[in-house]
Amino acid sequence: MNNEPESGRNAPCSVEEELAKLFETPGFFEKWRRVRQGLKEPRESGRHKWAVLQIKRLLSPLSAAFVPALAMALIALLAGMKQDDRTLGAIRLIDPPEDPPILTQDDDPPPPPDFVPPDPQIMVEAPDIQIASLADRQPGPETDFSPKPAPLNAVAFTRSPVQMTGIFAQRITGQRGDTLRKRGGNQATQDASLRALRWLKLHQEEDGRWTGTSGGGSGRRDVDAAMTGLAVLTYLARGETSDRNLSPEFAETIERALRWLVANQIAGGGWARSYQHPIATYALCEAYSMTRVPAVRAAAERGLDILIAGQNPQGGWRYTMQPTDTSDSSVMGWCVQALKAGQMADLRRPGLDEALKRAVQGWNALYRGNADMGGFGYTSPGVRPLTGIGVLSLQLLGEANSDPARGGLQHLVNNRNEFAWAGATWRDMYFWYYDTQARFHEGGESWEDWNRRFARPLVEAQVRIPNAIADTLGNPADVGYWCTGNDRGGRVMDTTLSALQLMVYYRYLPTYQTPAAIVAAEAPTPAPAPDPVQGIMQL
């Protein structure tokens, strides 16, 4: 069999042309030409379903006006009808029915509600990729793809008042599409990230974690807390949670991962130190924001406490999370993201706000330059590829307009403005993860230029495996991953960091602004009230 390719760049020209079409926005007449053609296709085809969907969208505004008007007319008619007392029969009072019994672990769970299928997506037909290890990773015919009920002891874990509001509101399906288009994403980036989530689901370990060797590759198995945290963050970025009503396709995958993270928190509330602890804490804080599961909250708080206690007097962190450590900008980036996620989740741990303020000092101490140009060093002031980490951290800390943040952004524009997948290493992928977020939060021309440079090559670089898994309806679906030959986190690390970049459009509001702040910033400035004295003078 042929060796497995390391990227998707060897696809035939026809596939590249199809991908290019997805980056184009069809005009009105072209769109309806496709609708007419789609209606002529078989009912089971994706083009026919897409055409029907467009017609429904066209009729929805009419329905929105007609149905309420009809309802109001019926109400008015019924209200005007005179009741004939002679037709009233005898009224018999009955006792109300008893409350239904509370579900226990000895009872069968109620059947899940009917699943409403998602909107059909336009899929690009992939080349016939022959991969040596595909047989080991593809489900066999005997695999049961039917949705599995939650285990009885998981009822309390998964049932929670999920309210994706505030900073996560734009991850909801309806909001996600609007935000995606407004900030430069498209169907191609959406499809690639969905294939990545399905690839992660296919290669989750039996106990719920991921390691650097999951799905093949040459990573390490002792980075499981970090890789599981990154995978959870990738699902959450798309609005997927452990609630089966909201996420029928991925809820079980996410629940198993969260259970593994909570169960493998060692004494004192940590995971293995180095990057593992802040990444796992980051994932649990964000998961609690979106699920409000008490067990997740308790584990997230224990993780935050270690980060707060382990900050050094200069405002930084390093591998062992001890206050006697020197600062390490790479570790600091994950610590800042975790603490900020804890703050956004309203996990008000003692010392949290003070730790975030000291982190600003820690980043400023690693900066060399001025507001026009500069960068951040690794353990001492300097200019390195780590600059994107420093810029993003300061943006999250509310210092987006500081001299180090402004100078660091200019360094990215002048020195890190190319996205070349050919020959890329895991370090490139790691730095791009931060560069993309930093320039997204900056917005404007800097973001638009970078978005044109990175999104399409990253989509094209995904290794796509056709029909490797089944979706919630049992239909064959593609999966996809990225691979740089990563000898740390393997394909899991490459895939999660790549997918997170392609979901940056709706993952966060720019610079962690609240929805109210966004509305206030975009609202037109009201005209000043007329001066009554000046009005009298004019009269």
N, C-alpha and C positions, 0 to 999 in steps of 0.2 A: 504494500500500500504506500501511497505517497506520504512524504513527511508533512506534518501539520504546518501550515503557513504561520508566520509571525505577524502578519497584518493583512488587511483587506485591500491593499493597494494594487494587487495583481488582477483585479476583476476586469472582465472584458469592457470595451469601450461602451457597449450598450448599457451596462449597469451604471457606469459613470454618468452617462447621459440621463438616465432615469433619475439618478440622485440629483443631478443638476436641476431637473424639472421641479423637484420638490422644493428647491430654494426659490422658485419663481412663484409669484402670486398671479393666478389667471385673472384676466379681465372679465367683465360681466358677460359678454357674448360667448367667450371661450368657455366660461363656467357652465352656461346653459347648454352649449353644444355638447359638453361632456354628460350633462344630465340626460339629454335626449338619447345619446348613445348608450348610457348606462341602463336606461329603461328597456332597451332592446336586448340586453344581456340576460342570461338565465337568472332566475330569482335567487339562486344560491350564491351567485358570484358577488365579490366585493364591490364591483362597479355598480351593479344594480342596487345593492343596499345603500351605497353612497348616494346614488341619484334619488332614491326614495327619501333619504335623510334630508337632502337639500330642499325637496318639495315640502316636507314637514316644517322645515325651518321657515320657508316662505309663508306658509299658511298660519304659523304660530301667532304672528301679530294680529291676524284677522280673528283667530279663535279667542285671543286674549280680550278683544273688544266685544265680540258677539256673545260669548258665554255669559259674562257678567250682566250684559243687558237683558238677555233672556231670563236669567235668574231673578233680576229685579222685577221684570214684568210678571212672572209667576207669583212672586211674593205679593205684589200689589193686587193681583187678581184674587188670591186667597184671602187677603186682608179685607177685601170688599165683599166677600161672600157672607150672607147672613145665615147664622146657624139656627136650625130648627130644633127647638128644645124637645119637640115631641119624638124626635128620632133617637134621643139619648137612651141608651140601655142602662141596665143596672151596673154599678161599679163594684167590683170585688177587690178588697185590699188583700195583698199577699205579702208575705215576708220576703225581704230581699234575699237573693242567693248568697250563700256563704262565700267568703273570699277563697280564691283558689289556693291550694296548699303551696307552701314554699318549697322550691326545688331543693332537694337534698342530694347527697352523693349516691344514694341508693335508687334514685329515680332516673328515668330516662329524660334527657334534655328535650325541650320542645323542638319541633322541626324548624329549621331556619326559614325565614321569609323567602318568598320567591325572589330570585336574583334577576335584576333588570340588566340586560347586556349593555356594555358600553357602546358608544358611538363607533361605527365601523371606521377602520383606518385604511388609508391607501398604502399598501405594502409594495415594496420593490422586490421583484423576483431576483433572488440571489443566484450567483453562479453555483454550479454543482461542485461544492468543496468536498474533497475526499480527505478525511483526517484519520490518522492511524488510530487514535484513541477514541474515536467517536462511538464505536460499538460499546465501549465500557461506559460511556456517558449518556448515550441515548436510551430512553426508556424502551423496554421490550414490549411486545404486544400484550403480555400478560399484566402489564402495569395498570393499576386501578387509578384512573384520573378523576373519579367522582369526588366531590367535596367531602372531606372527612369531618364528622361532628367533633366539637370540642370535647376533650376529656372532662369527665364529671368534676374532677378536682381543679379544673381550670375556669369554672364558671365565674368565681369571684375575681379572678385575675383579669379576664377579658371584658367583663361588663363594667363600664365606667362611663361617667358623663362626658363623653368626648365632645369638646367644643373647640373646633379649630378656628379661633378668632385671633385678632391682633396680628402679630407678626407672621403667623402661619396661615392667615385667611386665604392668601392667594394660591395655596397649594390645593385647595378644593377643586374638583374637576371643572366646575363652571368657571371659576375665577382663573384657573391655571391657563386655559386657552387664551383668554383676553390678555393676561399678563405676558404670556409667551410672545404673542405677536407684537405687543407694544415695545418690548425690550429686545427684539431681534431674533427670537427663536422661530422655529417652523416645524412642520411635520417630520422632517428628516431627523432633527435633534430629538423630538419626542419618541419616534420609533426606535432610535438607537438606545436611548435610555431604558425604554421598556424591554428591549431585548437583553440588556444588561441585568435588569432585575430578574428576568426569567432564567438567565444563566446562573445567577447567584442562587436562586431557588433550587435549580437542578443540582447544584454542587454543595449544598449545605450538608454538613456532617450529621450523622444520625443523632448526636446529642444536642444539636442546635447551633453549634459554632461554625466558624470558618477559620482556616489556618492558611499559612503561606503556600501550602501544597494543594489546597482544595481546587479541584478543576484542572489539575495538571500544573506544569511549570516547575520552576526550580527554587521556590521560596522555602521558608523555614516553618516548622510546625509550632515553635515556641512563641509565636507572635499571635496566638489565637484571640486574646482579649482585644488587641488592637484591630485585627481583621474583622472580628465580629462587630466591634463598635463601628467601623467604617461601613460595613454592610447595612447595619441598622440605620445609620445616618442616610445612606443612599435610598432606602425605602421611605424613610420619613420625608426626605426632600421632595418626593413626588406625591406626598399626602397619604401614603399608605400607613395603616396602623394595625394594631392587633384586634381591632373591632371587625368581626366578620361581616357586619352589615355594610360597613364603609369600604372594606378591602377584602372582598370574597376570594380574590386570587392569591393574595400574599399574607393574609392575617395569620394563618397558622405558622408560616415561615418566620414572621416577625415575633410572634409569641414565643416560639421555641428559642429564638436568639436572645430575647429579653430574659427568659427563664435561665438560660445558661449564664448570662452575665451576672444576674442576681445570685445564683447558686454558687458561682465560682469567685465571689468576692471574699478575699482571705481575711483573716483576723485583723481587726483594726479598720476595715473598710476599704482596703486597697486591692489592686491587682498587681501583677508584676510591675515593678517600677519602670523607669524610662518612658517611652511613648505609650506604653500599654495603659497606664493608669489614667492620664488625662483624656485619651481618646475614648475609653470605656465610660468615663464619667460624663464626657460631652454627649455621648449617645444616650445615656440614661436621662440626663437633664432634658434633652430635647424630646425624648420619648414621654417623659412625664408631662411636659407642656402639652402634648397632643393626645394623651390618654388619661391622665389623672389617676393612674393605677397606684394605690398606696404602696405596694411592694416596690415599685419602681422608684417612687419618691424616697423611701427610706434608704435604698441603695445609693441613689444619686446624692443624697445629703451626706452620707458617710464618705463618698468619694470627694465631694467638695471640701469637707473638713480637712482631709489630708492635703489637698492643694493649698488651702489657706494657711495651714500650719507649716507647710514646706517651703513657703516663699522666703527668699533670702532678703536681708535688709535693703539691698539695692533694687528690689522689685522683680527679680527674676527667679527662674527655676532651672534645675538640671535633673539628671537621670534618677537620683535616689530620693528626690522630693524631700530634701533636708534643708533647713535654713542656713546650714553652713556651706552649701554648695555654691559654686560660682554660677553665673548666668549662661545659659545655652539658648540661643535665639530659636533654634528649631523646636526644642521642647517647649519654650515659652509660648510659641504660637498655639500649640494645642491646649496649654493651660489657660490662656486667655479665652480661647473659644469655649472651653468648658465652663469657666467662671461666668462668662457672659450668658451662656445658655442657662446656667443656674439662676442668674438674676432675672432673665426673661421668663423663666418658669415660676418666678416668685418664691424661690427657695431662699428665704432670707436667713442664711447662716451667719452666725457671729463672725464678724471680720470680713465678710464678702465684699462689701463696698470699699472698705479700706484696701483690700488686696488689689482690686481693680485700679484704684488710684495709684498705688505703688507700682503697678505694672507699667503705667505711663512713664514713670521715672526710669524703670528698668530698660525700656525701649529707647528712651532718649539717651541713655548712657552708652548704648551700642551704636549710635548714629554718628556718622562722620560726613560733614558737608554743611550746606545751608538750604534755604528755601528754594533755590534755583536748581540744585543738583546735589545728590548725596546718596548714601546707602547705609545698610545695617550689616555689621559683622557677625561672626559666629559666636565667639566668646569675648570679643573686644571690638572697639569701634573700627569700622571698615566698610568697604563696598564689595558685596558678594552677591551671588544669585539668591541669597536669603532675603534680599531687600523686599520682595513681595510679601513675605511673612510679616515683616515689621510694619509695612504700610497697612495691610489688612488689620493687624492687631490694633494699631492706633485708630483706624476708622471705627472698629467695634468699641473702642474705649472712649469714643466721643471726641477724638483729637484729629479728625480728618483734615482740618485746616491748619494744623501745626506745621512749623518749618520742616521737621523730619518727614512728616507724611507727604507734604508737597514736594520736597526735594527727592524723596524716594520714588514718587510717581513719575517725576521727570526722568529719573534714571531708568525706569522700566520702559518708557516711551523711546528713549534714546539708545538703550543698549539691549533690551529684551523684547524687541518688537517683531520677531519672526517666530513662526510656529512651523518647524520642520520635523515631520514624523520620521522620515528616513534616518536611521541611525540613532534615534532617540533612546535614552536610557531611563532607568527608574528615577534617577535624580531629576532629569528634565520633566518627567511627569509630576514629580513632587513639587517642583518650583512652579510649573504651569498651574497647578491647583490653586496656589496662592495668587499668582499674577492675574489669573482670570477673575477671581473674586475682588481683588483690589481695584482693578480697572472697571469692573461692573459697579462697585460702590461709588467710584468716582463719577461714572456716567459721562454723558456728553460725547464729544468727538473722540476722546481717548478710548472710551468703551466701544463706540461704533467701529473704530478702526481695528481694534483687537478682535472684535466679534467677527468681522469679515475675514480675519486672518486665521483664526483657530477653529471655528465651528465646523466648517465643511471638511477640512483635512482630518479632523478628529473623528467625524462620522465615517469617513471613507476608510480610516485605519482600523475600524472594528472588524474583527474576525467573526463572520456570521455563519451560523450553523442552521440550515433549513430544517424545519419540522422536527425539532429535537425535544419538544415538550408539548403538552396540551394546555390550552387556556381553560377558563372556567366553564366554557360550553363544551369542552372535549374536542375542540378543533385543533389540528396541528399548528404549532406556532414556532417561530424562529427564536433562537437565543444568540447572544453575541458577547464577546469579551475583547479586551485589549491585552497585549503582551509586549513588554519591552525586554524580556529576558531577566526580569526582576528576581534577584536572588535573596531578597528580604521578604516582602509580602506577596511575591508571586503574582499570578494573574488576578487574584482577588484585590490586591492593592491597586494594580494598574486599572482594573475595571471600575472599582468604586470611585477612584479619583477622577477618572475620565467621565463617568456618568454624572458625578456631582458638578463637573464643569458644564455639562450639557443641560443641567437642570438649574443653573444659576439664575436663569431668567425669572423664575418664580419661587426659588428657594427662600429668599429673604427679600424684604423691602430694602431698598438702597440705604446703606449706613444704619441699619437697624431702626429706621424711623417707624413710628406707629402709624396705623392707618389714618388717625385723626391729623397727625402732622403732615402726612402726604396730601390729604384733602385741603388743609389750610394753606399749604405751600402752592397748590395748583389753583386755588380759588382766585377769581379776579379781585383786584383791590377795589373796594367800594369807593364811590365818589364821595368827597368830603361834604359834610352838611353845609348848606348855605349859611353865610353869616347874616343874622337878622339885621344887624346895623348896616352892613353893606347893601342889603336889599332895600332898606329904607332910603339910603342915599341915592340908589339908582332910580327909585320911584320919584 
